[in-house]
Amino acid sequence: MARRLTARLHQVEGRNSARLFELFDDRFLRIRRQAGKGRRIEYAMDIAILAPEPRRTHVRPWRWLIASGVCTALALAAVLDAVFGTRHTIALSLLAVALLALAVAAALQFLRDSRHLLTLHSRLAAVPLVEMLADRPQAQEVADFAERLIRCINDTVSGKELSPEDLRAGELRSLRKLAESRAIDLASYEQAKQQLLSLAL
């Protein structure tokens, strides 16, 4: 039976990176993510396994800020050596300029890679399964899509009248399929599996 596309959100992260979220029949979510050239992740799930409380997180790539700080410190050392030293003044000045340029480039990369995420986790094991960019130009589209998705999650669970045991079994099945399709890693699946099996429902 053909599924009907009921909502869609497309997000571009960079030149070769994008995320596509498609909701079918207000019940199934398909996610496609292009992460650079040649790396593509695609998976789908019944939204009943998702917790209806999204979490906001801020991802900061600190390595770029650290690199910027190191380059700035080295540039300052080169300038001080050029000013107070007696030899290699021109070479040290050129080195300081190059290091300052690298510091600026690293700081800009830090700003480019920093982002706010709106994340939906699995209902019982809290495995992150849906990550939407919340601070991109289409922030209102993200908010609208997330609101519809949350409403559909609640409607699906209440409409099916699922028991806690049903929810656990469904989440176990879905997480196993996601691990098989490499949407989540095996370590995360095994940890979630142990957590789910140990839950007292």
N, C-alpha and C positions, 0 to 999 in steps of 0.2 A: 504494500500500500504506500503510495507516494505521500511524503510529508509536506506540509504547507509551511513555508517560511513566514513567520509572524513578526520577527524583529531582527534587526541587523545593525552591527556597529563595526566600522572599519577605522583602524588607527594606524598612522604612519609614524614610526619611531625615528627613522633616519633614511639614508639613501637606499639601503638594502634590507631594512627591517620594517615589519608591519605585523599587525594583529587583526584578525577578523573573527568576530563573534556572531554566530547565527543561531537564532532560536526558532525551533520548528514545533508547530502545534502547541506553542506555549508550554512545552514539556521537555523537549530534548535540546541540549546546547552543543553546538559543534564549534570548536576553536581551531583556528589555523594560525600558526605563527611562523613568520619568516625571520630568522635571526641571522642576518648576514648572508653572504653568497653561499648557496648550496646547503644550508642548514634549515630544514623545514620540519615543524612539529604539527601534527594534526591529530585531534582526538575528539570524542563525543561522549556525552553522558546524559543520563536521566537526571533532571535538575532536582529530583526528590532527595538526592544524597547531599545536596548543598545546604549549609546553614544559612538562614535568611538574614544574618547580621553581618554585613560587610565590615571589613577592617581597613582603616587608612594607615598606610605606612609610607615612610619617606626613605628612599634608597639613595645613599650618598656614597659615591666611589672615592673613599678617602685616599686611596693610593695616588690619585692625581694631585690632590692637595698636598700630600706629603712630598711628592716629587717636585711640586712647585716650590715648597719651602726649602728643600735641599738645594735646588738650583739657585734660589735667591741667596741662601747663605754662602754658597760657593762663589757666586758673583760678587758678593760683598767682600769676601776674603781676597778675591783677585783684585778688586778695586783698591783695597787697603794696601795690599802688597805693591801694586803699581804706584800708589801715591807715596808710600813711605819706604819702599824698597829702592834699590839702586840699579837693578838690571831688569831687562825684559819688560819695560813699561808698555810698549806698543802691543806686544803679544798678550800681556795680561789684560790690557784694556779690551782687546778684541775678544778674549776669552770671557770677560765679564759681560760684554754685550751679547754674545752667543748664549751664555747661561741665563741672562735676563729674558731673552727671547723664548728660551725653553720653559722658563718659569711661567711666563704669560700664557704660552700654549697649553701647559699642563693645567693652569687655573681655568682656562676656557673649556678644556675637556671636562674638568670637574663640573662646571656649570651645565654643560651639555648633557652629561650622563646622569646628573641628579634628577630624580623624578618622584612624584607622588603616585602611589599605587592604591587602587581600590581592590581589595582582595576578598574573594569568597572562599571559605574553607569547607571541607567535608563536614557533615553535620555532627558526627560522633567522634571521629578521630582527629579532626582539625587539621587535615592535610590541605595545604593551599592548592586550589585547582583552577581558579579563575583570577587572572590579574589584569585589570584594566588601567590604562594610564589616565589618572584623574586630573592632571594639571596641563593637559594639552589644549590647543585652541578650542576643540569641541567639548569643553567641560560640561556644557549643558546636555549635549547628546549622551555623554557618558552617564550623567546623573539620571536622565530619562530612561536609558537602557537598563541601568542597575535597578531603578525603581520598578520597572516592568518585570524584570527577572525575579526580584524579591517577591513581588505580588504573585507571580506564577508559581514560585516555590511553595509559598504558603497555600495557594489554591490546590496545587497538586497533592500535597501531603494531606490536607484536610478532606479533599475530594475522594481520595483513595481510602481514607480511614485506616491508615497504616499504623500497626502496633509498633512499639519499640523494637520487638524482635524482627519484624519485617524490615524496619529501617536499617537495623544492623546487618541483616543478611544482604539487603540491596547494596549497602555501602561496601561490604566485603567483596561482592561480585564486581561492582563497578571499579573499585580500586585495583582488583586483580587484572581486569581488562586494561586499565590505564597503565599498569606496570608492564603488561605484555606489549602494549603499543609504545612503551618508553616515554609516555607523557609524564610519569613520575618514576623515580629510580627505585630499584628493588629494595634498597635499605629502608626507604621511606615506607614502602608497602609493607615490609615485614614488621616494622615498628608499629604501623597503624593496625595491622592484623592482630598483633599481640594485645594492643590496647583495646581493640574492639572485642576480642574474645574474653578479655578479663572484666569487661563492663558488667555490672550487676543491673539488669533491666527489670 
